């Protein structure tokens, strides 16, 4: 799994979202996700929405993902 795949999965799972993903070791990543659907939601709910786009890849293909989220 690479940062480009993660970006595509997040943006496909959250239409209208803009994701920036960094990380080059194939397991540890940082992502900033800006999405209108985050408006009015607590940060934990926003993070869960992002994790849902990645499904079972979290913990299997992605060891760690540091998230920063905000509404657009």
Predicted model as a PDB file, atoms N, CA, C, CB and O in Angstrom, pLDDT in the B-factor column:
MODEL        1                                                                  
ATOM      1  N   UNK A   1       0.851  -1.166   0.000  1.00 87.00           N  
ATOM      2  CA  UNK A   1       0.000   0.000   0.000  1.00 87.00           C  
ATOM      3  C   UNK A   1       0.898   1.229   0.000  1.00 87.00           C  
ATOM      4  CB  UNK A   1      -0.969  -0.003   1.220  1.00 87.00           C  
ATOM      5  O   UNK A   1       1.890   1.290   0.727  1.00 87.00           O  
ATOM      6  N   UNK A   2       0.538   2.206  -0.824  1.00 94.00           N  
ATOM      7  CA  UNK A   2       1.320   3.441  -0.828  1.00 94.00           C  
ATOM      8  C   UNK A   2       0.407   4.642  -0.626  1.00 94.00           C  
ATOM      9  CB  UNK A   2       2.109   3.584  -2.144  1.00 94.00           C  
ATOM     10  O   UNK A   2      -0.818   4.519  -0.625  1.00 94.00           O  
ATOM     11  N   UNK A   3       1.023   5.799  -0.456  1.00 96.00           N  
ATOM     12  CA  UNK A   3       0.266   7.013  -0.134  1.00 96.00           C  
ATOM     13  C   UNK A   3      -0.730   7.384  -1.226  1.00 96.00           C  
ATOM     14  CB  UNK A   3       1.218   8.172   0.098  1.00 96.00           C  
ATOM     15  O   UNK A   3      -1.776   7.965  -0.936  1.00 96.00           O  
ATOM     16  N   UNK A   4      -0.422   7.059  -2.466  1.00 97.00           N  
ATOM     17  CA  UNK A   4      -1.334   7.387  -3.566  1.00 97.00           C  
ATOM     18  C   UNK A   4      -2.600   6.529  -3.502  1.00 97.00           C  
ATOM     19  CB  UNK A   4      -0.629   7.192  -4.923  1.00 97.00           C  
ATOM     20  O   UNK A   4      -3.700   7.022  -3.752  1.00 97.00           O  
ATOM     21  N   UNK A   5      -2.445   5.260  -3.171  1.00 96.00           N  
ATOM     22  CA  UNK A   5      -3.600   4.368  -3.023  1.00 96.00           C  
ATOM     23  C   UNK A   5      -4.497   4.820  -1.875  1.00 96.00           C  
ATOM     24  CB  UNK A   5      -3.137   2.922  -2.791  1.00 96.00           C  
ATOM     25  O   UNK A   5      -5.722   4.809  -1.994  1.00 96.00           O  
ATOM     26  N   UNK A   6      -3.884   5.212  -0.775  1.00 97.00           N  
ATOM     27  CA  UNK A   6      -4.650   5.669   0.380  1.00 97.00           C  
ATOM     28  C   UNK A   6      -5.429   6.934   0.024  1.00 97.00           C  
ATOM     29  CB  UNK A   6      -3.717   5.929   1.587  1.00 97.00           C  
ATOM     30  O   UNK A   6      -6.610   7.054   0.351  1.00 97.00           O  
ATOM     31  N   UNK A   7      -4.775   7.863  -0.637  1.00 98.00           N  
ATOM     32  CA  UNK A   7      -5.445   9.100  -1.077  1.00 98.00           C  
ATOM     33  C   UNK A   7      -6.652   8.767  -1.947  1.00 98.00           C  
ATOM     34  CB  UNK A   7      -4.461  10.013  -1.857  1.00 98.00           C  
ATOM     35  O   UNK A   7      -7.730   9.328  -1.749  1.00 98.00           O  
ATOM     36  N   UNK A   8      -6.486   7.866  -2.903  1.00 98.00           N  
ATOM     37  CA  UNK A   8      -7.578   7.489  -3.801  1.00 98.00           C  
ATOM     38  C   UNK A   8      -8.727   6.845  -3.045  1.00 98.00           C  
ATOM     39  CB  UNK A   8      -7.074   6.542  -4.878  1.00 98.00           C  
ATOM     40  O   UNK A   8      -9.888   7.147  -3.318  1.00 98.00           O  
ATOM     41  N   UNK A   9      -8.426   5.964  -2.103  1.00 98.00           N  
ATOM     42  CA  UNK A   9      -9.468   5.297  -1.317  1.00 98.00           C  
ATOM     43  C   UNK A   9     -10.262   6.295  -0.485  1.00 98.00           C  
ATOM     44  CB  UNK A   9      -8.850   4.237  -0.407  1.00 98.00           C  
ATOM     45  O   UNK A   9     -11.490   6.228  -0.436  1.00 98.00           O  
ATOM     46  N   UNK A  10      -9.566   7.214   0.166  1.00 98.00           N  
ATOM     47  CA  UNK A  10     -10.247   8.214   0.994  1.00 98.00           C  
ATOM     48  C   UNK A  10     -11.133   9.106   0.127  1.00 98.00           C  
ATOM     49  CB  UNK A  10      -9.220   9.073   1.771  1.00 98.00           C  
ATOM     50  O   UNK A  10     -12.297   9.335   0.457  1.00 98.00           O  
ATOM     51  N   UNK A  11     -10.592   9.604  -0.971  1.00 98.00           N  
ATOM     52  CA  UNK A  11     -11.362  10.518  -1.818  1.00 98.00           C  
ATOM     53  C   UNK A  11     -12.525   9.809  -2.509  1.00 98.00           C  
ATOM     54  CB  UNK A  11     -10.453  11.156  -2.864  1.00 98.00           C  
ATOM     55  O   UNK A  11     -13.561  10.428  -2.754  1.00 98.00           O  
ATOM     56  N   UNK A  12     -12.373   8.531  -2.824  1.00 98.00           N  
ATOM     57  CA  UNK A  12     -13.477   7.780  -3.423  1.00 98.00           C  
ATOM     58  C   UNK A  12     -14.566   7.503  -2.392  1.00 98.00           C  
ATOM     59  CB  UNK A  12     -12.967   6.459  -4.022  1.00 98.00           C  
ATOM     60  O   UNK A  12     -15.753   7.508  -2.719  1.00 98.00           O  
ATOM     61  N   UNK A  13     -14.161   7.263  -1.152  1.00 98.00           N  
ATOM     62  CA  UNK A  13     -15.114   6.942  -0.101  1.00 98.00           C  
ATOM     63  C   UNK A  13     -15.813   8.149   0.492  1.00 98.00           C  
ATOM     64  CB  UNK A  13     -14.427   6.205   0.976  1.00 98.00           C  
ATOM     65  O   UNK A  13     -16.879   8.020   1.094  1.00 98.00           O  
ATOM     66  N   UNK A  14     -15.217   9.324   0.326  1.00 98.00           N  
ATOM     67  CA  UNK A  14     -15.793  10.573   0.824  1.00 98.00           C  
ATOM     68  C   UNK A  14     -15.872  11.550  -0.344  1.00 98.00           C  
ATOM     69  CB  UNK A  14     -14.944  11.170   2.010  1.00 98.00           C  
ATOM     70  O   UNK A  14     -14.992  12.397  -0.498  1.00 98.00           O  
ATOM     71  N   UNK A  15     -16.903  11.446  -1.162  1.00 96.00           N  
ATOM     72  CA  UNK A  15     -17.010  12.315  -2.340  1.00 96.00           C  
ATOM     73  C   UNK A  15     -16.877  13.797  -1.973  1.00 96.00           C  
ATOM     74  CB  UNK A  15     -18.346  12.076  -3.048  1.00 96.00           C  
ATOM     75  O   UNK A  15     -17.506  14.281  -1.032  1.00 96.00           O  
ATOM     76  N   UNK A  16     -16.064  14.480  -2.722  1.00 97.00           N  
ATOM     77  CA  UNK A  16     -15.814  15.896  -2.479  1.00 97.00           C  
ATOM     78  C   UNK A  16     -14.671  16.161  -1.526  1.00 97.00           C  
ATOM     79  CB  UNK A  16     -17.038  16.534  -1.953  1.00 97.00           C  
ATOM     80  O   UNK A  16     -14.273  17.312  -1.343  1.00 97.00           O  
ATOM     81  N   UNK A  17     -14.132  15.112  -0.912  1.00 98.00           N  
ATOM     82  CA  UNK A  17     -13.018  15.275   0.025  1.00 98.00           C  
ATOM     83  C   UNK A  17     -11.723  15.522  -0.739  1.00 98.00           C  
ATOM     84  CB  UNK A  17     -12.877  14.031   0.934  1.00 98.00           C  
ATOM     85  O   UNK A  17     -11.553  15.086  -1.878  1.00 98.00           O  
ATOM     86  N   UNK A  18     -10.820  16.233  -0.077  1.00 98.00           N  
ATOM     87  CA  UNK A  18      -9.470  16.425  -0.587  1.00 98.00           C  
ATOM     88  C   UNK A  18      -8.526  15.851   0.459  1.00 98.00           C  
ATOM     89  CB  UNK A  18      -9.159  17.948  -0.885  1.00 98.00           C  
ATOM     90  O   UNK A  18      -8.511  16.299   1.606  1.00 98.00           O  
ATOM     91  N   UNK A  19      -7.747  14.866   0.063  1.00 98.00           N  
ATOM     92  CA  UNK A  19      -6.821  14.206   0.987  1.00 98.00           C  
ATOM     93  C   UNK A  19      -5.387  14.451   0.553  1.00 98.00           C  
ATOM     94  CB  UNK A  19      -7.106  12.693   1.061  1.00 98.00           C  
ATOM     95  O   UNK A  19      -5.058  14.399  -0.632  1.00 98.00           O  
ATOM     96  N   UNK A  20      -4.546  14.717   1.533  1.00 98.00           N  
ATOM     97  CA  UNK A  20      -3.104  14.802   1.327  1.00 98.00           C  
ATOM     98  C   UNK A  20      -2.495  13.734   2.221  1.00 98.00           C  
ATOM     99  CB  UNK A  20      -2.531  16.253   1.653  1.00 98.00           C  
ATOM    100  O   UNK A  20      -2.699  13.738   3.435  1.00 98.00           O  
ATOM    101  N   UNK A  21      -1.746  12.822   1.616  1.00 98.00           N  
ATOM    102  CA  UNK A  21      -1.178  11.697   2.370  1.00 98.00           C  
ATOM    103  C   UNK A  21       0.336  11.687   2.172  1.00 98.00           C  
ATOM    104  CB  UNK A  21      -1.807  10.333   1.917  1.00 98.00           C  
ATOM    105  O   UNK A  21       0.832  11.801   1.051  1.00 98.00           O  
ATOM    106  N   UNK A  22       1.055  11.550   3.279  1.00 97.00           N  
ATOM    107  CA  UNK A  22       2.510  11.406   3.201  1.00 97.00           C  
ATOM    108  C   UNK A  22       2.909  10.139   3.936  1.00 97.00           C  
ATOM    109  CB  UNK A  22       3.241  12.651   3.801  1.00 97.00           C  
ATOM    110  O   UNK A  22       2.188   9.651   4.806  1.00 97.00           O  
ATOM    111  N   UNK A  23       4.055   9.624   3.575  1.00 95.00           N  
ATOM    112  CA  UNK A  23       4.602   8.409   4.187  1.00 95.00           C  
ATOM    113  C   UNK A  23       5.208   7.541   3.107  1.00 95.00           C  
ATOM    114  CB  UNK A  23       3.510   7.628   4.966  1.00 95.00           C  
ATOM    115  O   UNK A  23       4.552   7.219   2.116  1.00 95.00           O  
ATOM    116  N   UNK A  24       6.453   7.163   3.295  1.00 88.00           N  
ATOM    117  CA  UNK A  24       7.160   6.422   2.250  1.00 88.00           C  
ATOM    118  C   UNK A  24       7.624   5.033   2.655  1.00 88.00           C  
ATOM    119  CB  UNK A  24       8.332   7.201   1.810  1.00 88.00           C  
ATOM    120  O   UNK A  24       8.273   4.350   1.864  1.00 88.00           O  
ATOM    121  N   UNK A  25       7.303   4.595   3.885  1.00 91.00           N  
ATOM    122  CA  UNK A  25       7.787   3.270   4.282  1.00 91.00           C  
ATOM    123  C   UNK A  25       6.781   2.156   4.002  1.00 91.00           C  
ATOM    124  CB  UNK A  25       8.132   3.274   5.749  1.00 91.00           C  
ATOM    125  O   UNK A  25       7.066   0.986   4.257  1.00 91.00           O  
ATOM    126  N   UNK A  26       5.614   2.511   3.483  1.00 89.00           N  
ATOM    127  CA  UNK A  26       4.624   1.511   3.112  1.00 89.00           C  
ATOM    128  C   UNK A  26       3.723   1.046   4.247  1.00 89.00           C  
ATOM    129  CB  UNK A  26       5.311   0.344   2.545  1.00 89.00           C  
ATOM    130  O   UNK A  26       2.827   0.233   4.017  1.00 89.00           O  
ATOM    131  N   UNK A  27       3.933   1.539   5.468  1.00 88.00           N  
ATOM    132  CA  UNK A  27       3.104   1.127   6.605  1.00 88.00           C  
ATOM    133  C   UNK A  27       2.667   2.269   7.509  1.00 88.00           C  
ATOM    134  CB  UNK A  27       3.843   0.127   7.419  1.00 88.00           C  
ATOM    135  O   UNK A  27       1.617   2.184   8.145  1.00 88.00           O  
ATOM    136  N   UNK A  28       3.455   3.334   7.576  1.00 93.00           N  
ATOM    137  CA  UNK A  28       3.169   4.456   8.467  1.00 93.00           C  
ATOM    138  C   UNK A  28       2.876   5.688   7.617  1.00 93.00           C  
ATOM    139  CB  UNK A  28       4.359   4.722   9.447  1.00 93.00           C  
ATOM    140  O   UNK A  28       3.681   6.084   6.774  1.00 93.00           O  
ATOM    141  N   UNK A  29       1.707   6.286   7.856  1.00 97.00           N  
ATOM    142  CA  UNK A  29       1.273   7.399   7.021  1.00 97.00           C  
ATOM    143  C   UNK A  29       0.677   8.516   7.866  1.00 97.00           C  
ATOM    144  CB  UNK A  29       0.258   6.924   5.985  1.00 97.00           C  
ATOM    145  O   UNK A  29       0.239   8.304   8.997  1.00 97.00           O  
ATOM    146  N   UNK A  30       0.672   9.708   7.286  1.00 97.00           N  
ATOM    147  CA  UNK A  30      -0.015  10.865   7.849  1.00 97.00           C  
ATOM    148  C   UNK A  30      -0.948  11.374   6.767  1.00 97.00           C  
ATOM    149  CB  UNK A  30       0.995  11.987   8.328  1.00 97.00           C  
ATOM    150  O   UNK A  30      -0.587  11.412   5.591  1.00 97.00           O  
ATOM    151  N   UNK A  31      -2.156  11.766   7.172  1.00 98.00           N  
ATOM    152  CA  UNK A  31      -3.114  12.273   6.194  1.00 98.00           C  
ATOM    153  C   UNK A  31      -3.838  13.485   6.745  1.00 98.00           C  
ATOM    154  CB  UNK A  31      -4.122  11.186   5.802  1.00 98.00           C  
ATOM    155  O   UNK A  31      -4.185  13.542   7.925  1.00 98.00           O  
ATOM    156  N   UNK A  32      -4.057  14.452   5.870  1.00 98.00           N  
ATOM    157  CA  UNK A  32      -4.942  15.565   6.154  1.00 98.00           C  
ATOM    158  C   UNK A  32      -6.114  15.402   5.201  1.00 98.00           C  
ATOM    159  CB  UNK A  32      -4.219  16.969   5.986  1.00 98.00           C  
ATOM    160  O   UNK A  32      -5.931  15.275   3.991  1.00 98.00           O  
ATOM    161  N   UNK A  33      -7.321  15.409   5.758  1.00 98.00           N  
ATOM    162  CA  UNK A  33      -8.520  15.222   4.951  1.00 98.00           C  
ATOM    163  C   UNK A  33      -9.468  16.387   5.213  1.00 98.00           C  
ATOM    164  CB  UNK A  33      -9.206  13.857   5.267  1.00 98.00           C  
ATOM    165  O   UNK A  33      -9.836  16.665   6.355  1.00 98.00           O  
ATOM    166  N   UNK A  34      -9.852  17.053   4.145  1.00 98.00           N  
ATOM    167  CA  UNK A  34     -10.781  18.174   4.213  1.00 98.00           C  
ATOM    168  C   UNK A  34     -12.037  17.750   3.475  1.00 98.00           C  
ATOM    169  CB  UNK A  34     -10.164  19.490   3.600  1.00 98.00           C  
ATOM    170  O   UNK A  34     -11.984  17.372   2.304  1.00 98.00           O  
ATOM    171  N   UNK A  35     -13.180  17.816   4.173  1.00 98.00           N  
ATOM    172  CA  UNK A  35     -14.409  17.300   3.584  1.00 98.00           C  
ATOM    173  C   UNK A  35     -15.622  18.054   4.135  1.00 98.00           C  
ATOM    174  CB  UNK A  35     -14.545  15.787   3.856  1.00 98.00           C  
ATOM    175  O   UNK A  35     -15.723  18.283   5.340  1.00 98.00           O  
ATOM    176  N   UNK A  36     -16.519  18.428   3.263  1.00 98.00           N  
ATOM    177  CA  UNK A  36     -17.734  19.107   3.677  1.00 98.00           C  
ATOM    178  C   UNK A  36     -18.605  18.259   4.587  1.00 98.00           C  
ATOM    179  CB  UNK A  36     -18.517  19.516   2.475  1.00 98.00           C  
ATOM    180  O   UNK A  36     -19.310  18.796   5.441  1.00 98.00           O  
ATOM    181  N   UNK A  37     -18.566  16.940   4.417  1.00 97.00           N  
ATOM    182  CA  UNK A  37     -19.372  16.035   5.249  1.00 97.00           C  
ATOM    183  C   UNK A  37     -18.943  16.043   6.712  1.00 97.00           C  
ATOM    184  CB  UNK A  37     -19.285  14.621   4.708  1.00 97.00           C  
ATOM    185  O   UNK A  37     -19.675  15.540   7.565  1.00 97.00           O  
ATOM    186  N   UNK A  38     -17.787  16.596   7.021  1.00 98.00           N  
ATOM    187  CA  UNK A  38     -17.304  16.665   8.397  1.00 98.00           C  
ATOM    188  C   UNK A  38     -17.991  17.772   9.199  1.00 98.00           C  
ATOM    189  CB  UNK A  38     -15.803  16.881   8.406  1.00 98.00           C  
ATOM    190  O   UNK A  38     -17.917  17.771  10.428  1.00 98.00           O  
ATOM    191  N   UNK A  39     -18.649  18.706   8.536  1.00 98.00           N  
ATOM    192  CA  UNK A  39     -19.255  19.848   9.215  1.00 98.00           C  
ATOM    193  C   UNK A  39     -20.202  19.386  10.318  1.00 98.00           C  
ATOM    194  CB  UNK A  39     -20.005  20.731   8.210  1.00 98.00           C  
ATOM    195  O   UNK A  39     -21.081  18.555  10.094  1.00 98.00           O  
ATOM    196  N   UNK A  40     -20.005  19.940  11.512  1.00 98.00           N  
ATOM    197  CA  UNK A  40     -20.861  19.631  12.641  1.00 98.00           C  
ATOM    198  C   UNK A  40     -20.555  18.319  13.339  1.00 98.00           C  
ATOM    199  CB  UNK A  40     -22.249  19.616  12.196  1.00 98.00           C  
ATOM    200  O   UNK A  40     -21.225  17.969  14.311  1.00 98.00           O  
ATOM    201  N   UNK A  41     -19.564  17.591  12.867  1.00 98.00           N  
ATOM    202  CA  UNK A  41     -19.206  16.302  13.476  1.00 98.00           C  
ATOM    203  C   UNK A  41     -17.962  16.463  14.358  1.00 98.00           C  
ATOM    204  CB  UNK A  41     -18.955  15.225  12.376  1.00 98.00           C  
ATOM    205  O   UNK A  41     -17.058  17.243  14.056  1.00 98.00           O  
ATOM    206  N   UNK A  42     -17.949  15.716  15.434  1.00 98.00           N  
ATOM    207  CA  UNK A  42     -16.796  15.724  16.335  1.00 98.00           C  
ATOM    208  C   UNK A  42     -15.596  15.099  15.631  1.00 98.00           C  
ATOM    209  CB  UNK A  42     -17.114  14.965  17.653  1.00 98.00           C  
ATOM    210  O   UNK A  42     -15.763  14.298  14.712  1.00 98.00           O  
ATOM    211  N   UNK A  43     -14.381  15.462  16.060  1.00 97.00           N  
ATOM    212  CA  UNK A  43     -13.185  14.888  15.421  1.00 97.00           C  
ATOM    213  C   UNK A  43     -13.183  13.362  15.394  1.00 97.00           C  
ATOM    214  CB  UNK A  43     -11.948  15.368  16.135  1.00 97.00           C  
ATOM    215  O   UNK A  43     -12.768  12.771  14.398  1.00 97.00           O  
ATOM    216  N   UNK A  44     -13.636  12.712  16.465  1.00 97.00           N  
ATOM    217  CA  UNK A  44     -13.654  11.255  16.487  1.00 97.00           C  
ATOM    218  C   UNK A  44     -14.569  10.710  15.387  1.00 97.00           C  
ATOM    219  CB  UNK A  44     -14.110  10.744  17.864  1.00 97.00           C  
ATOM    220  O   UNK A  44     -14.223   9.731  14.725  1.00 97.00           O  
ATOM    221  N   UNK A  45     -15.711  11.324  15.192  1.00 98.00           N  
ATOM    222  CA  UNK A  45     -16.630  10.903  14.129  1.00 98.00           C  
ATOM    223  C   UNK A  45     -15.998  11.117  12.759  1.00 98.00           C  
ATOM    224  CB  UNK A  45     -17.963  11.672  14.225  1.00 98.00           C  
ATOM    225  O   UNK A  45     -16.162  10.288  11.864  1.00 98.00           O  
ATOM    226  N   UNK A  46     -15.282  12.216  12.590  1.00 98.00           N  
ATOM    227  CA  UNK A  46     -14.593  12.491  11.325  1.00 98.00           C  
ATOM    228  C   UNK A  46     -13.554  11.410  11.044  1.00 98.00           C  
ATOM    229  CB  UNK A  46     -13.922  13.886  11.358  1.00 98.00           C  
ATOM    230  O   UNK A  46     -13.453  10.914   9.922  1.00 98.00           O  
ATOM    231  N   UNK A  47     -12.791  11.051  12.059  1.00 98.00           N  
ATOM    232  CA  UNK A  47     -11.750  10.028  11.895  1.00 98.00           C  
ATOM    233  C   UNK A  47     -12.373   8.676  11.551  1.00 98.00           C  
ATOM    234  CB  UNK A  47     -10.898   9.909  13.180  1.00 98.00           C  
ATOM    235  O   UNK A  47     -11.853   7.942  10.711  1.00 98.00           O  
ATOM    236  N   UNK A  48     -13.482   8.355  12.202  1.00 97.00           N  
ATOM    237  CA  UNK A  48     -14.162   7.091  11.892  1.00 97.00           C  
ATOM    238  C   UNK A  48     -14.632   7.060  10.440  1.00 97.00           C  
ATOM    239  CB  UNK A  48     -15.358   6.881  12.835  1.00 97.00           C  
ATOM    240  O   UNK A  48     -14.597   6.012   9.796  1.00 97.00           O  
ATOM    241  N   UNK A  49     -15.065   8.193   9.931  1.00 98.00           N  
ATOM    242  CA  UNK A  49     -15.493   8.259   8.530  1.00 98.00           C  
ATOM    243  C   UNK A  49     -14.316   7.955   7.602  1.00 98.00           C  
ATOM    244  CB  UNK A  49     -16.089   9.655   8.206  1.00 98.00           C  
ATOM    245  O   UNK A  49     -14.469   7.253   6.602  1.00 98.00           O  
ATOM    246  N   UNK A  50     -13.152   8.487   7.939  1.00 98.00           N  
ATOM    247  CA  UNK A  50     -11.965   8.229   7.124  1.00 98.00           C  
ATOM    248  C   UNK A  50     -11.570   6.756   7.223  1.00 98.00           C  
ATOM    249  CB  UNK A  50     -10.790   9.135   7.566  1.00 98.00           C  
ATOM    250  O   UNK A  50     -11.302   6.113   6.208  1.00 98.00           O  
ATOM    251  N   UNK A  51     -11.533   6.221   8.452  1.00 97.00           N  
ATOM    252  CA  UNK A  51     -11.169   4.815   8.628  1.00 97.00           C  
ATOM    253  C   UNK A  51     -12.119   3.897   7.863  1.00 97.00           C  
ATOM    254  CB  UNK A  51     -11.171   4.449  10.114  1.00 97.00           C  
ATOM    255  O   UNK A  51     -11.696   2.863   7.346  1.00 97.00           O  
ATOM    256  N   UNK A  52     -13.386   4.263   7.789  1.00 97.00           N  
ATOM    257  CA  UNK A  52     -14.368   3.449   7.066  1.00 97.00           C  
ATOM    258  C   UNK A  52     -14.024   3.347   5.581  1.00 97.00           C  
ATOM    259  CB  UNK A  52     -15.774   4.036   7.236  1.00 97.00           C  
ATOM    260  O   UNK A  52     -14.319   2.334   4.947  1.00 97.00           O  
ATOM    261  N   UNK A  53     -13.406   4.381   5.025  1.00 98.00           N  
ATOM    262  CA  UNK A  53     -13.029   4.332   3.605  1.00 98.00           C  
ATOM    263  C   UNK A  53     -11.888   3.354   3.362  1.00 98.00           C  
ATOM    264  CB  UNK A  53     -12.629   5.723   3.112  1.00 98.00           C  
ATOM    265  O   UNK A  53     -11.692   2.888   2.240  1.00 98.00           O  
ATOM    266  N   UNK A  54     -11.137   3.045   4.411  1.00 97.00           N  
ATOM    267  CA  UNK A  54      -9.977   2.163   4.279  1.00 97.00           C  
ATOM    268  C   UNK A  54     -10.288   0.722   4.665  1.00 97.00           C  
ATOM    269  CB  UNK A  54      -8.840   2.678   5.129  1.00 97.00           C  
ATOM    270  O   UNK A  54      -9.526  -0.190   4.343  1.00 97.00           O  
ATOM    271  N   UNK A  55     -11.390   0.521   5.343  1.00 95.00           N  
ATOM    272  CA  UNK A  55     -11.847  -0.827   5.686  1.00 95.00           C  
ATOM    273  C   UNK A  55     -10.804  -1.653   6.411  1.00 95.00           C  
ATOM    274  CB  UNK A  55     -12.266  -1.548   4.450  1.00 95.00           C  
ATOM    275  O   UNK A  55     -10.109  -1.164   7.301  1.00 95.00           O  
ATOM    276  N   UNK A  56     -10.705  -2.912   6.016  1.00 94.00           N  
ATOM    277  CA  UNK A  56      -9.806  -3.846   6.710  1.00 94.00           C  
ATOM    278  C   UNK A  56      -8.334  -3.638   6.369  1.00 94.00           C  
ATOM    279  CB  UNK A  56     -10.193  -5.263   6.378  1.00 94.00           C  
ATOM    280  O   UNK A  56      -7.473  -4.368   6.860  1.00 94.00           O  
ATOM    281  N   UNK A  57      -8.045  -2.653   5.535  1.00 94.00           N  
ATOM    282  CA  UNK A  57      -6.630  -2.341   5.252  1.00 94.00           C  
ATOM    283  C   UNK A  57      -5.943  -1.758   6.489  1.00 94.00           C  
ATOM    284  CB  UNK A  57      -6.518  -1.347   4.067  1.00 94.00           C  
ATOM    285  O   UNK A  57      -4.733  -1.893   6.672  1.00 94.00           O  
ATOM    286  N   UNK A  58      -6.763  -1.095   7.345  1.00 92.00           N  
ATOM    287  CA  UNK A  58      -6.216  -0.574   8.595  1.00 92.00           C  
ATOM    288  C   UNK A  58      -5.827  -1.760   9.463  1.00 92.00           C  
ATOM    289  CB  UNK A  58      -7.244   0.357   9.333  1.00 92.00           C  
ATOM    290  O   UNK A  58      -6.629  -2.669   9.680  1.00 92.00           O  
ATOM    291  N   UNK A  59      -4.607  -1.749   9.953  1.00 86.00           N  
ATOM    292  CA  UNK A  59      -4.124  -2.837  10.786  1.00 86.00           C  
ATOM    293  C   UNK A  59      -3.545  -3.994   9.997  1.00 86.00           C  
ATOM    294  CB  UNK A  59      -5.223  -3.333  11.645  1.00 86.00           C  
ATOM    295  O   UNK A  59      -2.817  -4.821  10.546  1.00 86.00           O  
ATOM    296  N   UNK A  60      -3.862  -4.059   8.719  1.00 90.00           N  
ATOM    297  CA  UNK A  60      -3.306  -5.119   7.880  1.00 90.00           C  
ATOM    298  C   UNK A  60      -2.244  -4.525   6.948  1.00 90.00           C  
ATOM    299  CB  UNK A  60      -4.431  -5.826   7.059  1.00 90.00           C  
ATOM    300  O   UNK A  60      -1.059  -4.829   7.082  1.00 90.00           O  
ATOM    301  N   UNK A  61      -2.668  -3.682   6.008  1.00 90.00           N  
ATOM    302  CA  UNK A  61      -1.741  -3.051   5.067  1.00 90.00           C  
ATOM    303  C   UNK A  61      -1.189  -1.727   5.593  1.00 90.00           C  
ATOM    304  CB  UNK A  61      -2.432  -2.821   3.737  1.00 90.00           C  
ATOM    305  O   UNK A  61      -0.089  -1.309   5.229  1.00 90.00           O  
ATOM    306  N   UNK A  62      -1.969  -1.080   6.452  1.00 93.00           N  
ATOM    307  CA  UNK A  62      -1.575   0.210   7.026  1.00 93.00           C  
ATOM    308  C   UNK A  62      -1.383  -0.008   8.521  1.00 93.00           C  
ATOM    309  CB  UNK A  62      -2.652   1.338   6.739  1.00 93.00           C  
ATOM    310  O   UNK A  62      -2.340  -0.275   9.248  1.00 93.00           O  
ATOM    311  N   UNK A  63      -0.155   0.107   8.965  1.00 92.00           N  
ATOM    312  CA  UNK A  63       0.129  -0.116  10.383  1.00 92.00           C  
ATOM    313  C   UNK A  63      -0.317   1.084  11.216  1.00 92.00           C  
ATOM    314  CB  UNK A  63       1.631  -0.384  10.598  1.00 92.00           C  
ATOM    315  O   UNK A  63      -0.891   0.912  12.291  1.00 92.00           O  
ATOM    316  N   UNK A  64      -0.060   2.292  10.730  1.00 94.00           N  
ATOM    317  CA  UNK A  64      -0.408   3.494  11.483  1.00 94.00           C  
ATOM    318  C   UNK A  64      -0.807   4.606  10.513  1.00 94.00           C  
ATOM    319  CB  UNK A  64       0.777   3.947  12.380  1.00 94.00           C  
ATOM    320  O   UNK A  64      -0.203   4.785   9.456  1.00 94.00           O  
ATOM    321  N   UNK A  65      -1.846   5.347  10.910  1.00 96.00           N  
ATOM    322  CA  UNK A  65      -2.310   6.483  10.111  1.00 96.00           C  
ATOM    323  C   UNK A  65      -2.629   7.622  11.063  1.00 96.00           C  
ATOM    324  CB  UNK A  65      -3.561   6.106   9.239  1.00 96.00           C  
ATOM    325  O   UNK A  65      -3.600   7.562  11.818  1.00 96.00           O  
ATOM    326  N   UNK A  66      -1.805   8.661  11.021  1.00 97.00           N  
ATOM    327  CA  UNK A  66      -2.049   9.860  11.820  1.00 97.00           C  
ATOM    328  C   UNK A  66      -2.959  10.765  11.010  1.00 97.00           C  
ATOM    329  CB  UNK A  66      -0.708  10.592  12.204  1.00 97.00           C  
ATOM    330  O   UNK A  66      -2.638  11.097   9.869  1.00 97.00           O  
ATOM    331  N   UNK A  67      -4.091  11.171  11.577  1.00 98.00           N  
ATOM    332  CA  UNK A  67      -5.080  11.948  10.842  1.00 98.00           C  
ATOM    333  C   UNK A  67      -5.217  13.370  11.369  1.00 98.00           C  
ATOM    334  CB  UNK A  67      -6.415  11.259  10.897  1.00 98.00           C  
ATOM    335  O   UNK A  67      -5.138  13.623  12.572  1.00 98.00           O  
ATOM    336  N   UNK A  68      -5.424  14.282  10.436  1.00 98.00           N  
ATOM    337  CA  UNK A  68      -5.889  15.631  10.714  1.00 98.00           C  
ATOM    338  C   UNK A  68      -7.086  15.821   9.803  1.00 98.00           C  
ATOM    339  CB  UNK A  68      -4.760  16.734  10.475  1.00 98.00           C  
ATOM    340  O   UNK A  68      -6.978  15.648   8.589  1.00 98.00           O  
ATOM    341  N   UNK A  69      -8.219  16.175  10.374  1.00 98.00           N  
ATOM    342  CA  UNK A  69      -9.423  16.335   9.578  1.00 98.00           C  
ATOM    343  C   UNK A  69     -10.049  17.694   9.877  1.00 98.00           C  
ATOM    344  CB  UNK A  69     -10.427  15.192   9.860  1.00 98.00           C  
ATOM    345  O   UNK A  69      -9.901  18.252  10.964  1.00 98.00           O  
ATOM    346  N   UNK A  70     -10.754  18.203   8.867  1.00 97.00           N  
ATOM    347  CA  UNK A  70     -11.521  19.445   9.068  1.00 97.00           C  
ATOM    348  C   UNK A  70     -12.566  19.561   7.967  1.00 97.00           C  
ATOM    349  CB  UNK A  70     -10.581  20.701   9.072  1.00 97.00           C  
ATOM    350  O   UNK A  70     -12.435  18.984   6.888  1.00 97.00           O  
ATOM    351  N   UNK A  71     -13.592  20.316   8.275  1.00 97.00           N  
ATOM    352  CA  UNK A  71     -14.653  20.554   7.297  1.00 97.00           C  
ATOM    353  C   UNK A  71     -14.194  21.610   6.304  1.00 97.00           C  
ATOM    354  CB  UNK A  71     -15.967  20.994   7.996  1.00 97.00           C  
ATOM    355  O   UNK A  71     -13.422  22.511   6.632  1.00 97.00           O  
ATOM    356  N   UNK A  72     -14.689  21.475   5.086  1.00 91.00           N  
ATOM    357  CA  UNK A  72     -14.327  22.474   4.068  1.00 91.00           C  
ATOM    358  C   UNK A  72     -15.298  23.626   4.096  1.00 91.00           C  
ATOM    359  CB  UNK A  72     -14.296  21.848   2.666  1.00 91.00           C  
ATOM    360  O   UNK A  72     -15.162  24.567   3.314  1.00 91.00           O  
TER     361      UNK A  72                                                      
ENDMDL                                                                          
END                                                                             
